[in-house]
């Protein structure tokens, strides 16, 4: 009985230590500083083709401007300006 109690306590402590905070990586949680990642020319190009503006955080922590195209494809500001996004 006593061993079962200690095993239960140990399991409770271990499960409490393994919990992580909820990650919020959706577009709804983009901070205002990230919205400034796209230049006004990139914003205009994205709007002209019917896309919607967003920002994407890279693995190194940098932020780049992204355009969500009407066909569902996402394209970076640089690729959109260079014409490397294919058909819209």
PDB file as gemmi writes it, atoms N, CA and C in Angstrom:
CRYST1    1.000    1.000    1.000  90.00  90.00  90.00 P 1                      
ATOM      1  N   UNK A   1       0.826  -1.184   0.000  1.00  0.00           N  
ATOM      2  CA  UNK A   1       0.000   0.000   0.000  1.00  0.00           C  
ATOM      3  C   UNK A   1       0.877   1.256   0.000  1.00  0.00           C  
ATOM      4  N   UNK A   2       1.910   1.227   0.827  1.00  0.00           N  
ATOM      5  CA  UNK A   2       2.787   2.381   0.925  1.00  0.00           C  
ATOM      6  C   UNK A   2       3.572   2.577  -0.376  1.00  0.00           C  
ATOM      7  N   UNK A   3       4.001   1.486  -1.005  1.00  0.00           N  
ATOM      8  CA  UNK A   3       4.738   1.566  -2.269  1.00  0.00           C  
ATOM      9  C   UNK A   3       3.847   2.130  -3.368  1.00  0.00           C  
ATOM     10  N   UNK A   4       2.590   1.734  -3.381  1.00  0.00           N  
ATOM     11  CA  UNK A   4       1.653   2.242  -4.389  1.00  0.00           C  
ATOM     12  C   UNK A   4       1.452   3.747  -4.222  1.00  0.00           C  
ATOM     13  N   UNK A   5       1.426   4.203  -2.982  1.00  0.00           N  
ATOM     14  CA  UNK A   5       1.284   5.632  -2.717  1.00  0.00           C  
ATOM     15  C   UNK A   5       2.471   6.401  -3.282  1.00  0.00           C  
ATOM     16  N   UNK A   6       3.687   5.905  -3.051  1.00  0.00           N  
ATOM     17  CA  UNK A   6       4.883   6.587  -3.532  1.00  0.00           C  
ATOM     18  C   UNK A   6       4.986   6.531  -5.055  1.00  0.00           C  
ATOM     19  N   UNK A   7       4.577   5.441  -5.640  1.00  0.00           N  
ATOM     20  CA  UNK A   7       4.574   5.340  -7.103  1.00  0.00           C  
ATOM     21  C   UNK A   7       3.582   6.347  -7.688  1.00  0.00           C  
ATOM     22  N   UNK A   8       2.428   6.477  -7.062  1.00  0.00           N  
ATOM     23  CA  UNK A   8       1.429   7.449  -7.512  1.00  0.00           C  
ATOM     24  C   UNK A   8       1.938   8.876  -7.396  1.00  0.00           C  
ATOM     25  N   UNK A   9       2.608   9.186  -6.281  1.00  0.00           N  
ATOM     26  CA  UNK A   9       3.175  10.530  -6.101  1.00  0.00           C  
ATOM     27  C   UNK A   9       4.259  10.814  -7.138  1.00  0.00           C  
ATOM     28  N   UNK A  10       5.107   9.828  -7.401  1.00  0.00           N  
ATOM     29  CA  UNK A  10       6.174  10.006  -8.390  1.00  0.00           C  
ATOM     30  C   UNK A  10       5.588  10.224  -9.780  1.00  0.00           C  
ATOM     31  N   UNK A  11       4.556   9.472 -10.123  1.00  0.00           N  
ATOM     32  CA  UNK A  11       3.917   9.642 -11.433  1.00  0.00           C  
ATOM     33  C   UNK A  11       3.280  11.023 -11.553  1.00  0.00           C  
ATOM     34  N   UNK A  12       2.678  11.493 -10.483  1.00  0.00           N  
ATOM     35  CA  UNK A  12       2.059  12.815 -10.489  1.00  0.00           C  
ATOM     36  C   UNK A  12       3.110  13.908 -10.666  1.00  0.00           C  
ATOM     37  N   UNK A  13       4.223  13.791  -9.960  1.00  0.00           N  
ATOM     38  CA  UNK A  13       5.288  14.780 -10.084  1.00  0.00           C  
ATOM     39  C   UNK A  13       5.911  14.770 -11.475  1.00  0.00           C  
ATOM     40  N   UNK A  14       6.133  13.590 -12.031  1.00  0.00           N  
ATOM     41  CA  UNK A  14       6.728  13.505 -13.362  1.00  0.00           C  
ATOM     42  C   UNK A  14       5.798  14.057 -14.432  1.00  0.00           C  
ATOM     43  N   UNK A  15       4.516  13.811 -14.293  1.00  0.00           N  
ATOM     44  CA  UNK A  15       3.586  14.331 -15.300  1.00  0.00           C  
ATOM     45  C   UNK A  15       3.474  15.848 -15.206  1.00  0.00           C  
ATOM     46  N   UNK A  16       3.613  16.404 -14.026  1.00  0.00           N  
ATOM     47  CA  UNK A  16       3.560  17.859 -13.869  1.00  0.00           C  
ATOM     48  C   UNK A  16       4.807  18.513 -14.450  1.00  0.00           C  
ATOM     49  N   UNK A  17       5.939  17.848 -14.374  1.00  0.00           N  
ATOM     50  CA  UNK A  17       7.182  18.414 -14.890  1.00  0.00           C  
ATOM     51  C   UNK A  17       7.249  18.376 -16.408  1.00  0.00           C  
ATOM     52  N   UNK A  18       6.524  17.476 -17.037  1.00  0.00           N  
ATOM     53  CA  UNK A  18       6.628  17.331 -18.481  1.00  0.00           C  
ATOM     54  C   UNK A  18       5.675  18.228 -19.248  1.00  0.00           C  
ATOM     55  N   UNK A  19       4.820  18.962 -18.571  1.00  0.00           N  
ATOM     56  CA  UNK A  19       3.877  19.809 -19.298  1.00  0.00           C  
ATOM     57  C   UNK A  19       4.594  21.030 -19.865  1.00  0.00           C  
ATOM     58  N   UNK A  20       4.227  21.419 -21.086  1.00  0.00           N  
ATOM     59  CA  UNK A  20       4.818  22.565 -21.755  1.00  0.00           C  
ATOM     60  C   UNK A  20       3.735  23.597 -22.022  1.00  0.00           C  
ATOM     61  N   UNK A  21       4.112  24.861 -22.114  1.00  0.00           N  
ATOM     62  CA  UNK A  21       3.102  25.882 -22.423  1.00  0.00           C  
ATOM     63  C   UNK A  21       2.561  25.687 -23.839  1.00  0.00           C  
ATOM     64  N   UNK A  22       1.351  26.094 -24.050  1.00  0.00           N  
ATOM     65  CA  UNK A  22       0.721  25.964 -25.354  1.00  0.00           C  
ATOM     66  C   UNK A  22       1.399  26.919 -26.326  1.00  0.00           C  
ATOM     67  N   UNK A  23       1.763  26.405 -27.500  1.00  0.00           N  
ATOM     68  CA  UNK A  23       2.395  27.241 -28.508  1.00  0.00           C  
ATOM     69  C   UNK A  23       1.321  27.873 -29.376  1.00  0.00           C  
ATOM     70  N   UNK A  24       1.452  29.152 -29.637  1.00  0.00           N  
ATOM     71  CA  UNK A  24       0.477  29.864 -30.448  1.00  0.00           C  
ATOM     72  C   UNK A  24       1.164  30.356 -31.709  1.00  0.00           C  
ATOM     73  N   UNK A  25       1.109  29.560 -32.756  1.00  0.00           N  
ATOM     74  CA  UNK A  25       1.790  29.907 -33.994  1.00  0.00           C  
ATOM     75  C   UNK A  25       0.814  30.146 -35.137  1.00  0.00           C  
ATOM     76  N   UNK A  26      -0.367  30.612 -34.816  1.00  0.00           N  
ATOM     77  CA  UNK A  26      -1.330  30.894 -35.870  1.00  0.00           C  
ATOM     78  C   UNK A  26      -1.232  32.348 -36.282  1.00  0.00           C  
ATOM     79  N   UNK A  27      -1.800  32.660 -37.411  1.00  0.00           N  
ATOM     80  CA  UNK A  27      -1.760  34.034 -37.911  1.00  0.00           C  
ATOM     81  C   UNK A  27      -2.513  34.989 -36.992  1.00  0.00           C  
ATOM     82  N   UNK A  28      -3.437  34.470 -36.202  1.00  0.00           N  
ATOM     83  CA  UNK A  28      -4.206  35.320 -35.302  1.00  0.00           C  
ATOM     84  C   UNK A  28      -3.352  35.859 -34.164  1.00  0.00           C  
ATOM     85  N   UNK A  29      -2.200  35.250 -33.924  1.00  0.00           N  
ATOM     86  CA  UNK A  29      -1.353  35.660 -32.811  1.00  0.00           C  
ATOM     87  C   UNK A  29      -0.095  36.390 -33.279  1.00  0.00           C  
ATOM     88  N   UNK A  30      -0.104  36.936 -34.481  1.00  0.00           N  
ATOM     89  CA  UNK A  30       1.048  37.666 -34.993  1.00  0.00           C  
ATOM     90  C   UNK A  30       1.102  39.031 -34.327  1.00  0.00           C  
ATOM     91  N   UNK A  31       2.241  39.353 -33.771  1.00  0.00           N  
ATOM     92  CA  UNK A  31       2.377  40.642 -33.090  1.00  0.00           C  
ATOM     93  C   UNK A  31       2.469  41.777 -34.107  1.00  0.00           C  
ATOM     94  N   UNK A  32       2.240  42.994 -33.650  1.00  0.00           N  
ATOM     95  CA  UNK A  32       2.265  44.148 -34.543  1.00  0.00           C  
ATOM     96  C   UNK A  32       3.636  44.358 -35.165  1.00  0.00           C  
ATOM     97  N   UNK A  33       4.692  44.040 -34.451  1.00  0.00           N  
ATOM     98  CA  UNK A  33       6.033  44.190 -34.996  1.00  0.00           C  
ATOM     99  C   UNK A  33       6.286  43.281 -36.175  1.00  0.00           C  
ATOM    100  N   UNK A  34       5.661  42.117 -36.187  1.00  0.00           N  
ATOM    101  CA  UNK A  34       5.831  41.190 -37.294  1.00  0.00           C  
ATOM    102  C   UNK A  34       5.062  41.648 -38.527  1.00  0.00           C  
ATOM    103  N   UNK A  35       3.987  42.389 -38.353  1.00  0.00           N  
ATOM    104  CA  UNK A  35       3.199  42.844 -39.493  1.00  0.00           C  
ATOM    105  C   UNK A  35       3.970  43.842 -40.345  1.00  0.00           C  
ATOM    106  N   UNK A  36       4.982  44.469 -39.784  1.00  0.00           N  
ATOM    107  CA  UNK A  36       5.776  45.443 -40.525  1.00  0.00           C  
ATOM    108  C   UNK A  36       6.878  44.782 -41.335  1.00  0.00           C  
ATOM    109  N   UNK A  37       6.874  43.452 -41.443  1.00  0.00           N  
ATOM    110  CA  UNK A  37       7.937  42.739 -42.133  1.00  0.00           C  
ATOM    111  C   UNK A  37       7.875  42.936 -43.641  1.00  0.00           C  
ATOM    112  N   UNK A  38       6.702  43.229 -44.202  1.00  0.00           N  
ATOM    113  CA  UNK A  38       6.579  43.377 -45.640  1.00  0.00           C  
ATOM    114  C   UNK A  38       6.631  44.852 -46.021  1.00  0.00           C  
ATOM    115  N   UNK A  39       7.361  45.139 -47.074  1.00  0.00           N  
ATOM    116  CA  UNK A  39       7.471  46.524 -47.533  1.00  0.00           C  
ATOM    117  C   UNK A  39       6.169  46.961 -48.182  1.00  0.00           C  
ATOM    118  N   UNK A  40       6.027  48.262 -48.386  1.00  0.00           N  
ATOM    119  CA  UNK A  40       4.800  48.769 -48.995  1.00  0.00           C  
ATOM    120  C   UNK A  40       4.669  48.294 -50.439  1.00  0.00           C  
ATOM    121  N   UNK A  41       5.794  48.130 -51.156  1.00  0.00           N  
ATOM    122  CA  UNK A  41       5.741  47.616 -52.525  1.00  0.00           C  
ATOM    123  C   UNK A  41       5.283  46.162 -52.525  1.00  0.00           C  
ATOM    124  N   UNK A  42       5.790  45.380 -51.590  1.00  0.00           N  
ATOM    125  CA  UNK A  42       5.363  43.985 -51.479  1.00  0.00           C  
ATOM    126  C   UNK A  42       3.905  43.873 -51.103  1.00  0.00           C  
ATOM    127  N   UNK A  43       3.467  44.760 -50.229  1.00  0.00           N  
ATOM    128  CA  UNK A  43       2.066  44.784 -49.823  1.00  0.00           C  
ATOM    129  C   UNK A  43       1.178  45.126 -51.012  1.00  0.00           C  
ATOM    130  N   UNK A  44       1.600  46.095 -51.820  1.00  0.00           N  
ATOM    131  CA  UNK A  44       0.826  46.494 -52.995  1.00  0.00           C  
ATOM    132  C   UNK A  44       0.780  45.369 -54.023  1.00  0.00           C  
ATOM    133  N   UNK A  45       1.923  44.700 -54.260  1.00  0.00           N  
ATOM    134  CA  UNK A  45       1.951  43.578 -55.205  1.00  0.00           C  
ATOM    135  C   UNK A  45       1.017  42.466 -54.763  1.00  0.00           C  
ATOM    136  N   UNK A  46       1.015  42.172 -53.486  1.00  0.00           N  
ATOM    137  CA  UNK A  46       0.166  41.111 -52.944  1.00  0.00           C  
ATOM    138  C   UNK A  46      -1.308  41.482 -53.097  1.00  0.00           C  
ATOM    139  N   UNK A  47      -1.641  42.725 -52.795  1.00  0.00           N  
ATOM    140  CA  UNK A  47      -3.031  43.167 -52.898  1.00  0.00           C  
ATOM    141  C   UNK A  47      -3.504  43.197 -54.346  1.00  0.00           C  
ATOM    142  N   UNK A  48      -2.615  43.535 -55.290  1.00  0.00           N  
ATOM    143  CA  UNK A  48      -2.997  43.611 -56.705  1.00  0.00           C  
ATOM    144  C   UNK A  48      -3.421  42.260 -57.268  1.00  0.00           C  
ATOM    145  N   UNK A  49      -2.844  41.187 -56.767  1.00  0.00           N  
ATOM    146  CA  UNK A  49      -3.204  39.867 -57.288  1.00  0.00           C  
ATOM    147  C   UNK A  49      -4.266  39.184 -56.433  1.00  0.00           C  
ATOM    148  N   UNK A  50      -4.808  39.905 -55.460  1.00  0.00           N  
ATOM    149  CA  UNK A  50      -5.891  39.363 -54.638  1.00  0.00           C  
ATOM    150  C   UNK A  50      -5.427  38.543 -53.453  1.00  0.00           C  
ATOM    151  N   UNK A  51      -4.167  38.686 -53.075  1.00  0.00           N  
ATOM    152  CA  UNK A  51      -3.634  37.932 -51.952  1.00  0.00           C  
ATOM    153  C   UNK A  51      -3.841  38.645 -50.631  1.00  0.00           C  
ATOM    154  N   UNK A  52      -3.565  37.932 -49.558  1.00  0.00           N  
ATOM    155  CA  UNK A  52      -3.652  38.538 -48.230  1.00  0.00           C  
ATOM    156  C   UNK A  52      -2.278  38.495 -47.575  1.00  0.00           C  
ATOM    157  N   UNK A  53      -1.984  39.520 -46.840  1.00  0.00           N  
ATOM    158  CA  UNK A  53      -0.677  39.750 -46.252  1.00  0.00           C  
ATOM    159  C   UNK A  53      -0.496  38.995 -44.944  1.00  0.00           C  
ATOM    160  N   UNK A  54       0.684  38.441 -44.728  1.00  0.00           N  
ATOM    161  CA  UNK A  54       1.005  37.817 -43.446  1.00  0.00           C  
ATOM    162  C   UNK A  54       2.515  37.893 -43.244  1.00  0.00           C  
ATOM    163  N   UNK A  55       2.953  37.511 -42.075  1.00  0.00           N  
ATOM    164  CA  UNK A  55       4.381  37.482 -41.763  1.00  0.00           C  
ATOM    165  C   UNK A  55       4.723  36.087 -41.263  1.00  0.00           C  
ATOM    166  N   UNK A  56       5.909  35.628 -41.592  1.00  0.00           N  
ATOM    167  CA  UNK A  56       6.344  34.296 -41.173  1.00  0.00           C  
ATOM    168  C   UNK A  56       7.663  34.411 -40.425  1.00  0.00           C  
ATOM    169  N   UNK A  57       7.714  33.811 -39.253  1.00  0.00           N  
ATOM    170  CA  UNK A  57       8.950  33.799 -38.466  1.00  0.00           C  
ATOM    171  C   UNK A  57       9.782  32.600 -38.917  1.00  0.00           C  
ATOM    172  N   UNK A  58      11.036  32.858 -39.241  1.00  0.00           N  
ATOM    173  CA  UNK A  58      11.954  31.825 -39.688  1.00  0.00           C  
ATOM    174  C   UNK A  58      12.604  31.136 -38.485  1.00  0.00           C  
ATOM    175  N   UNK A  59      13.287  30.033 -38.733  1.00  0.00           N  
ATOM    176  CA  UNK A  59      13.925  29.281 -37.651  1.00  0.00           C  
ATOM    177  C   UNK A  59      15.006  30.089 -36.938  1.00  0.00           C  
ATOM    178  N   UNK A  60      15.639  31.015 -37.646  1.00  0.00           N  
ATOM    179  CA  UNK A  60      16.681  31.823 -37.019  1.00  0.00           C  
ATOM    180  C   UNK A  60      16.125  33.033 -36.271  1.00  0.00           C  
ATOM    181  N   UNK A  61      14.790  33.177 -36.236  1.00  0.00           N  
ATOM    182  CA  UNK A  61      14.156  34.268 -35.511  1.00  0.00           C  
ATOM    183  C   UNK A  61      13.802  35.465 -36.369  1.00  0.00           C  
ATOM    184  N   UNK A  62      14.298  35.490 -37.600  1.00  0.00           N  
ATOM    185  CA  UNK A  62      13.971  36.609 -38.486  1.00  0.00           C  
ATOM    186  C   UNK A  62      12.530  36.481 -38.976  1.00  0.00           C  
ATOM    187  N   UNK A  63      11.994  37.580 -39.471  1.00  0.00           N  
ATOM    188  CA  UNK A  63      10.612  37.617 -39.939  1.00  0.00           C  
ATOM    189  C   UNK A  63      10.607  38.064 -41.393  1.00  0.00           C  
ATOM    190  N   UNK A  64       9.884  37.329 -42.246  1.00  0.00           N  
ATOM    191  CA  UNK A  64       9.772  37.718 -43.650  1.00  0.00           C  
ATOM    192  C   UNK A  64       8.311  37.909 -44.006  1.00  0.00           C  
ATOM    193  N   UNK A  65       8.070  38.768 -44.979  1.00  0.00           N  
ATOM    194  CA  UNK A  65       6.715  39.014 -45.444  1.00  0.00           C  
ATOM    195  C   UNK A  65       6.257  37.902 -46.367  1.00  0.00           C  
ATOM    196  N   UNK A  66       5.028  37.459 -46.192  1.00  0.00           N  
ATOM    197  CA  UNK A  66       4.451  36.401 -47.017  1.00  0.00           C  
ATOM    198  C   UNK A  66       3.135  36.886 -47.604  1.00  0.00           C  
ATOM    199  N   UNK A  67       2.806  36.389 -48.785  1.00  0.00           N  
ATOM    200  CA  UNK A  67       1.541  36.700 -49.439  1.00  0.00           C  
ATOM    201  C   UNK A  67       0.801  35.385 -49.645  1.00  0.00           C  
ATOM    202  N   UNK A  68      -0.408  35.292 -49.091  1.00  0.00           N  
ATOM    203  CA  UNK A  68      -1.249  34.110 -49.301  1.00  0.00           C  
ATOM    204  C   UNK A  68      -2.051  34.363 -50.568  1.00  0.00           C  
ATOM    205  N   UNK A  69      -1.731  33.639 -51.623  1.00  0.00           N  
ATOM    206  CA  UNK A  69      -2.344  33.841 -52.927  1.00  0.00           C  
ATOM    207  C   UNK A  69      -3.755  33.263 -52.967  1.00  0.00           C  
ATOM    208  N   UNK A  70      -4.585  33.728 -53.904  1.00  0.00           N  
ATOM    209  CA  UNK A  70      -5.965  33.230 -54.001  1.00  0.00           C  
ATOM    210  C   UNK A  70      -6.063  31.723 -54.264  1.00  0.00           C  
ATOM    211  N   UNK A  71      -5.034  31.129 -54.894  1.00  0.00           N  
ATOM    212  CA  UNK A  71      -5.073  29.692 -55.172  1.00  0.00           C  
ATOM    213  C   UNK A  71      -4.619  28.845 -53.984  1.00  0.00           C  
ATOM    214  N   UNK A  72      -4.340  29.480 -52.843  1.00  0.00           N  
ATOM    215  CA  UNK A  72      -3.945  28.759 -51.642  1.00  0.00           C  
ATOM    216  C   UNK A  72      -2.446  28.672 -51.431  1.00  0.00           C  
ATOM    217  N   UNK A  73      -1.661  29.039 -52.422  1.00  0.00           N  
ATOM    218  CA  UNK A  73      -0.209  28.991 -52.314  1.00  0.00           C  
ATOM    219  C   UNK A  73       0.289  30.193 -51.528  1.00  0.00           C  
ATOM    220  N   UNK A  74       1.368  30.013 -50.791  1.00  0.00           N  
ATOM    221  CA  UNK A  74       2.006  31.125 -50.071  1.00  0.00           C  
ATOM    222  C   UNK A  74       3.323  31.433 -50.756  1.00  0.00           C  
ATOM    223  N   UNK A  75       3.618  32.708 -50.852  1.00  0.00           N  
ATOM    224  CA  UNK A  75       4.806  33.141 -51.566  1.00  0.00           C  
ATOM    225  C   UNK A  75       5.486  34.258 -50.778  1.00  0.00           C  
ATOM    226  N   UNK A  76       6.805  34.223 -50.714  1.00  0.00           N  
ATOM    227  CA  UNK A  76       7.521  35.282 -49.997  1.00  0.00           C  
ATOM    228  C   UNK A  76       7.507  36.568 -50.814  1.00  0.00           C  
ATOM    229  N   UNK A  77       7.741  37.661 -50.138  1.00  0.00           N  
ATOM    230  CA  UNK A  77       7.755  38.973 -50.793  1.00  0.00           C  
ATOM    231  C   UNK A  77       8.805  39.015 -51.898  1.00  0.00           C  
ATOM    232  N   UNK A  78       9.978  38.455 -51.641  1.00  0.00           N  
ATOM    233  CA  UNK A  78      11.059  38.474 -52.626  1.00  0.00           C  
ATOM    234  C   UNK A  78      10.715  37.632 -53.847  1.00  0.00           C  
ATOM    235  N   UNK A  79      10.125  36.464 -53.638  1.00  0.00           N  
ATOM    236  CA  UNK A  79       9.745  35.607 -54.758  1.00  0.00           C  
ATOM    237  C   UNK A  79       8.635  36.235 -55.579  1.00  0.00           C  
ATOM    238  N   UNK A  80       7.714  36.901 -54.915  1.00  0.00           N  
ATOM    239  CA  UNK A  80       6.616  37.573 -55.609  1.00  0.00           C  
ATOM    240  C   UNK A  80       7.158  38.696 -56.488  1.00  0.00           C  
ATOM    241  N   UNK A  81       8.097  39.473 -55.974  1.00  0.00           N  
ATOM    242  CA  UNK A  81       8.686  40.573 -56.741  1.00  0.00           C  
ATOM    243  C   UNK A  81       9.505  40.055 -57.918  1.00  0.00           C  
ATOM    244  N   UNK A  82      10.147  38.895 -57.750  1.00  0.00           N  
ATOM    245  CA  UNK A  82      10.971  38.325 -58.815  1.00  0.00           C  
ATOM    246  C   UNK A  82      10.149  37.557 -59.843  1.00  0.00           C  
ATOM    247  N   UNK A  83       8.871  37.330 -59.551  1.00  0.00           N  
ATOM    248  CA  UNK A  83       8.011  36.591 -60.477  1.00  0.00           C  
ATOM    249  C   UNK A  83       8.184  35.088 -60.395  1.00  0.00           C  
ATOM    250  N   UNK A  84       8.656  34.582 -59.276  1.00  0.00           N  
ATOM    251  CA  UNK A  84       8.908  33.150 -59.111  1.00  0.00           C  
ATOM    252  C   UNK A  84       7.772  32.401 -58.436  1.00  0.00           C  
ATOM    253  N   UNK A  85       6.590  33.004 -58.368  1.00  0.00           N  
ATOM    254  CA  UNK A  85       5.477  32.357 -57.670  1.00  0.00           C  
ATOM    255  C   UNK A  85       4.551  31.583 -58.598  1.00  0.00           C  
ATOM    256  N   UNK A  86       4.824  31.550 -59.868  1.00  0.00           N  
ATOM    257  CA  UNK A  86       3.978  30.816 -60.807  1.00  0.00           C  
ATOM    258  C   UNK A  86       2.686  31.552 -61.083  1.00  0.00           C  
ATOM    259  N   UNK A  87       1.660  30.789 -61.440  1.00  0.00           N  
ATOM    260  CA  UNK A  87       0.366  31.413 -61.753  1.00  0.00           C  
ATOM    261  C   UNK A  87      -0.420  31.624 -60.473  1.00  0.00           C  
ATOM    262  N   UNK A  88      -1.223  32.655 -60.451  1.00  0.00           N  
ATOM    263  CA  UNK A  88      -1.990  33.011 -59.269  1.00  0.00           C  
ATOM    264  C   UNK A  88      -3.352  32.412 -59.374  1.00  0.00           C  
TER     265      UNK A  88                                                      
END                                                                             
